[in-house]
């Protein structure tokens, strides 16, 4: 998920709460990082690229984006399921843990990953490339609980509301998103209470979060409080204003949904502390990384070495929505080199060599480029 701060269309503005001043952070900029962006960068954190070596990302290395404050959950927490259902339900965590459970390995990526690389730069969380992570999420299938509740035939969406609350775009709100009924009833959408086999950490949504495999992270609502089945499309801020592909501030845009195909490389060698420039000795080196897509299985990864592309070896898939390992041996000659990687998925989508710009800085999947000095 990614906190968005930008100018909005007057015609699309939700009603403001009394006493709340709208935020006007200005247009995208070519200037240096702002104080507000640095504050966001300190609160949130990305996955170090060396963690790509691991099949599963430890919770402390998995990317984190929190829109507001991490809620303090204590005492008698319950999940409410209601709306256009035959039987409204209220469930404790203990009751949820008695229901049938599944475990799903999922690569989750922030929709704003790569935003800071755009020119001009949209003002929000200034991700570079590392807003991603892969974990095994364990919990109750959402479809099972909706089946227990009995979804009414006129239902069109399911709205998920978290406990995290704050103000964005001048609107006082709890973080909330919706899914179409067809997506909500997928067998692999899970209300998770475990991450990598352990209780959810506070920053990852304790006591319960939604996980929507294949979608950008904004869909996987944390600190889940309620699930409401609705008969008209949800128009909350995070749905109708944030997380949209826009050309400019006056463009209504189209909604962000599934993850675009992407690959990342483990930077070889060792880094300079300040510049992060990479150094490695001459000779054989194994280039490796991971690739993923929310639209279809990764079918090919190519590695570029000084502009010449070669096919990488792909590992066996770990799951329908988990990243896939790749590797390519390289004999490194002395000098300066540029390495790159690009993935293709089953739909035929290929990572672009240059990123198409959009106003909110969403869905950036341009190829990664790593400059190395071979000594």
C-alpha positions in Angstrom: 0.0 0.0 0.0 1.2 3.5 -0.7 0.2 6.8 0.9 -0.8 9.2 -1.9 -0.8 13.0 -1.5 -1.9 15.0 -4.5 -4.4 17.5 -5.9 -7.8 16.0 -6.7 -10.6 16.6 -9.2 -13.3 18.8 -7.6 -16.0 16.7 -9.1 -14.7 13.6 -7.5 -14.0 15.1 -4.0 -15.7 13.2 -1.1 -17.4 15.4 1.5 -14.9 16.8 3.9 -15.3 16.4 7.6 -15.9 19.5 9.6 -12.7 21.3 10.6 -10.5 19.3 8.2 -8.3 21.3 5.8 -7.7 19.6 2.4 -4.1 18.7 1.7 -2.4 20.4 -1.3 1.1 18.9 -1.7 1.7 20.3 -5.2 2.4 18.7 -8.5 5.0 16.1 -9.3 8.5 17.6 -9.1 12.0 17.4 -10.5 13.4 18.7 -7.2 15.1 17.0 -4.3 13.2 14.8 -1.9 10.9 16.8 0.4 10.8 16.7 4.2 7.4 15.0 4.0 8.8 12.3 1.6 11.7 11.7 4.0 9.3 11.3 6.9 7.4 8.6 4.9 10.7 6.9 4.0 11.7 6.7 7.6 8.3 5.2 8.7 8.1 2.6 6.0 10.8 0.3 4.8 11.8 -1.7 1.8 13.2 -5.2 1.3 17.0 -5.2 0.9 17.7 -6.7 -2.6 20.1 -9.2 -1.1 17.0 -10.8 0.4 16.1 -12.0 -3.1 18.3 -15.0 -2.4 15.7 -16.3 0.0 12.5 -18.2 -1.1 10.6 -16.5 1.8 11.2 -13.0 3.1 11.5 -12.8 6.9 8.9 -10.4 8.3 11.5 -7.9 9.4 12.8 -7.7 5.8 9.5 -7.8 3.9 8.4 -4.4 2.7 6.0 -2.4 4.9 3.7 0.5 4.0 1.4 2.0 6.6 -0.9 4.8 5.6 -1.6 6.1 9.1 -0.6 4.7 12.5 -0.1 1.0 13.4 -3.2 0.3 15.5 -2.8 -0.9 19.0 -5.0 -4.0 19.3 -5.7 -5.3 22.7 -8.7 -6.9 24.5 -11.7 -8.4 22.8 -11.1 -8.0 19.0 -13.8 -9.4 16.7 -14.3 -9.5 13.0 -17.7 -8.3 11.7 -19.2 -9.8 8.5 -22.4 -8.2 7.3 -24.2 -6.2 4.6 -25.9 -8.1 1.8 -25.7 -11.5 3.5 -28.3 -13.9 4.9 -26.5 -14.2 8.2 -24.4 -11.4 9.8 -21.5 -12.8 11.8 -19.1 -11.6 14.5 -16.0 -13.8 15.0 -13.2 -13.8 17.5 -9.7 -14.7 16.5 -10.1 -18.0 18.5 -13.2 -18.8 16.4 -11.4 -18.0 13.2 -8.6 -20.4 14.1 -11.1 -23.2 14.5 -12.3 -22.8 10.9 -10.7 -24.6 7.9 -7.3 -23.0 7.1 -5.1 -22.7 4.0 -1.5 -21.5 3.4 -0.7 -19.5 0.3 2.8 -18.4 -0.8 2.4 -14.9 -2.2 4.7 -12.2 -3.6 3.3 -8.9 -2.6 4.5 -5.6 -4.1 3.5 -2.0 -3.3 1.7 -0.3 -6.2 4.0 2.6 -5.9 7.2 0.6 -6.1 9.7 2.5 -8.3 7.9 5.9 -7.9 11.0 7.9 -6.9 12.7 6.9 -10.2 10.0 8.7 -12.3 10.7 12.2 -13.7 9.0 14.3 -12.7 8.5 12.5 -9.3 5.0 12.1 -7.9 5.0 13.2 -4.2 4.4 10.2 -1.9 6.3 7.3 -0.4 9.6 7.5 -2.4 10.2 3.8 -3.2 13.1 2.9 -5.5 12.9 -0.9 -6.4 12.6 -2.7 -3.1 8.9 -2.4 -2.1 8.3 -6.1 -2.3 8.5 -9.4 -0.4 7.3 -13.0 -0.4 5.7 -14.8 2.5 3.5 -17.7 3.3 0.2 -16.5 4.7 -2.1 -18.8 6.7 -5.7 -18.3 7.6 -9.3 -18.8 6.6 -10.4 -18.7 3.0 -12.6 -15.6 2.5 -14.9 -17.7 0.2 -15.5 -20.1 3.1 -16.7 -17.3 5.4 -18.8 -15.7 2.7 -20.4 -19.0 2.1 -21.2 -19.3 5.8 -22.7 -15.9 5.8 -24.7 -16.5 2.5 -24.1 -13.8 -0.1 -27.2 -12.2 -1.4 -27.6 -12.5 -5.3 -27.7 -8.7 -5.8 -24.2 -8.3 -4.2 -21.5 -6.7 -6.4 -18.5 -6.1 -4.2 -17.0 -6.8 -0.8 -15.6 -3.9 1.3 -12.8 -4.5 3.7 -12.1 -1.9 6.5 -9.0 -1.8 8.7 -8.6 -0.3 12.1 -6.0 2.2 10.9 -7.4 5.7 10.8 -6.2 9.1 9.7 -6.7 11.9 7.2 -5.7 11.8 3.5 -6.7 14.2 0.8 -8.5 16.2 3.4 -10.8 13.2 4.2 -10.9 11.6 7.7 -11.2 7.9 7.1 -10.4 4.4 8.1 -8.4 2.6 5.4 -10.9 0.6 3.3 -10.8 -1.1 -0.1 -13.2 -3.3 -2.0 -13.0 -6.4 -4.3 -15.5 -7.5 -7.0 -17.5 -10.5 -5.8 -15.7 -12.7 -8.4 -12.3 -11.9 -6.9 -13.5 -12.2 -3.3 -14.8 -15.7 -4.0 -11.5 -16.9 -5.4 -10.3 -20.0 -3.5 -6.8 -18.5 -2.7 -8.0 -15.2 -1.1 -7.3 -15.5 2.6 -8.0 -13.8 5.9 -4.5 -14.4 7.4 -3.6 -14.6 11.0 -0.1 -16.1 10.4 2.9 -15.0 8.4 5.6 -17.6 7.6 4.1 -19.9 10.3 4.1 -17.4 13.1 1.5 -14.9 14.5 1.2 -11.7 12.4 3.7 -9.0 13.5 2.0 -5.7 14.4 3.3 -4.0 11.3 1.9 -6.7 9.0 -1.7 -6.5 10.3 -2.1 -8.3 13.6 -4.5 -9.8 14.5 -6.0 -10.4 11.0 -5.4 -9.1 7.5 -6.7 -9.8 4.0 -4.3 -11.2 1.4 -5.2 -11.0 -2.3 -2.7 -13.0 -4.4 -1.7 -11.4 -7.6 -2.9 -7.9 -6.7 -0.8 -5.0 -5.6 -0.5 -4.6 -1.9 -3.1 -1.9 -1.5 -5.8 -4.6 -1.8 -4.5 -6.6 1.1 -6.1 -4.6 3.9 -4.3 -4.9 7.3 -5.7 -4.9 10.8 -9.0 -6.1 9.5 -12.1 -4.9 11.4 -15.1 -5.6 9.1 -16.1 -7.3 5.9 -19.2 -5.8 4.3 -21.0 -7.2 1.2 -22.5 -4.3 -0.8 -24.9 -4.0 -3.7 -23.4 -0.9 -5.2 -19.7 -0.1 -6.1 -17.7 1.2 -3.1 -16.6 4.8 -3.6 -14.3 5.3 -0.6 -11.1 7.5 -1.0 -8.7 4.6 -1.3 -10.9 3.1 -4.1 -12.1 6.0 -6.2 -9.4 8.6 -5.7 -6.2 6.8 -4.7 -4.6 3.9 -6.5 -5.5 4.9 -10.0 -3.5 5.2 -13.2 -3.9 8.9 -14.1 -2.4 11.1 -16.8 -2.9 14.3 -14.7 -4.8 15.6 -11.7 -8.0 16.1 -13.7 -8.0 12.6 -15.2 -10.4 10.2 -13.4 -8.0 7.5 -14.3 -8.4 3.7 -14.2 -8.1 1.5 -11.1 -4.8 -0.3 -10.1 -5.4 -4.0 -9.7 -3.0 -6.8 -10.6 0.8 -6.7 -10.4 2.6 -6.0 -13.6 5.4 -8.4 -14.7 8.7 -7.6 -13.0 12.1 -9.1 -12.3 14.9 -8.0 -9.9 18.5 -9.0 -9.6 20.6 -9.6 -6.5 23.3 -6.9 -6.9 26.5 -8.9 -7.3 29.8 -8.1 -5.5 30.0 -5.7 -2.6 28.7 -2.1 -2.3 30.3 1.2 -1.5 28.6 2.3 1.7 27.4 5.7 0.5 26.8 5.4 -3.3 25.9 1.6 -3.3 28.0 1.2 -6.4 28.9 -2.4 -6.8 32.5 -3.9 -6.9 33.4 -7.4 -7.8 36.5 -9.3 -8.8 37.1 -10.5 -12.4 36.1 -14.1 -13.3 33.0 -16.3 -13.0 30.0 -15.0 -11.1 26.5 -16.3 -10.9 23.9 -13.6 -11.6 20.6 -14.4 -9.9 17.3 -12.9 -8.9 13.5 -13.4 -8.9 10.6 -12.6 -11.3 6.9 -12.4 -10.7 3.6 -11.3 -12.2 0.0 -11.0 -11.1 -1.3 -11.5 -14.6 0.2 -14.9 -15.5 3.1 -17.2 -14.8 6.6 -15.9 -15.6 7.7 -17.7 -18.8 11.1 -16.0 -19.5 13.7 -13.9 -17.9 16.5 -12.2 -20.0 19.7 -10.8 -18.5 21.3 -7.8 -20.2 25.1 -7.4 -20.0 26.2 -4.1 -21.6 23.1 -4.1 -23.8 23.3 -7.7 -25.0 20.5 -10.0 -23.8 20.7 -13.7 -22.9 18.1 -16.1 -21.6 18.4 -17.0 -17.9 17.7 -20.4 -16.4 14.3 -20.5 -14.5 13.8 -22.4 -11.3 10.6 -24.4 -10.8 7.6 -22.2 -9.8 6.9 -22.0 -6.1 3.3 -21.2 -6.6 0.8 -19.4 -8.9 1.5 -16.0 -7.2 5.0 -16.4 -5.8 8.2 -15.2 -7.4 10.3 -17.5 -9.5 14.1 -17.8 -9.2 16.4 -17.3 -12.2 20.1 -17.4 -12.7 22.8 -16.8 -15.4 26.5 -17.5 -15.2 28.7 -14.6 -16.3 32.5 -14.3 -16.7 33.2 -10.7 -15.6 35.9 -8.8 -17.4 37.7 -5.9 -15.8 36.0 -2.5 -16.3 32.6 -0.8 -15.9 29.5 -2.8 -16.9 25.8 -2.3 -16.8 23.6 -5.3 -15.9 19.9 -5.5 -16.4 17.0 -8.1 -16.2 13.6 -8.2 -17.8 10.8 -10.8 -17.4 7.9 -12.0 -19.7 4.7 -13.6 -18.4 2.2 -16.0 -19.9 0.1 -13.1 -21.3 3.0 -12.0 -23.4 3.6 -8.9 -21.3 7.3 -7.8 -21.1 8.9 -5.3 -18.8 9.5 -2.0 -20.5 13.0 -0.6 -21.1 11.6 2.9 -20.2 8.8 3.5 -17.8 5.5 5.1 -18.9 4.9 8.0 -16.6 1.6 8.4 -14.6 0.5 11.0 -12.1 0.3 8.9 -9.0 3.5 6.9 -9.8 1.7 3.5 -9.9 2.6 0.1 -11.5 6.2 1.0 -12.3 7.9 -2.1 -13.7 10.8 -0.8 -15.9 13.9 -3.0 -16.1 16.4 -2.8 -13.2 19.8 -1.6 -14.1 22.9 -2.4 -12.0 26.2 -0.7 -12.6 29.2 -2.7 -11.5 33.0 -2.1 -11.5 35.0 -5.3 -12.1 38.5 -5.0 -10.6 
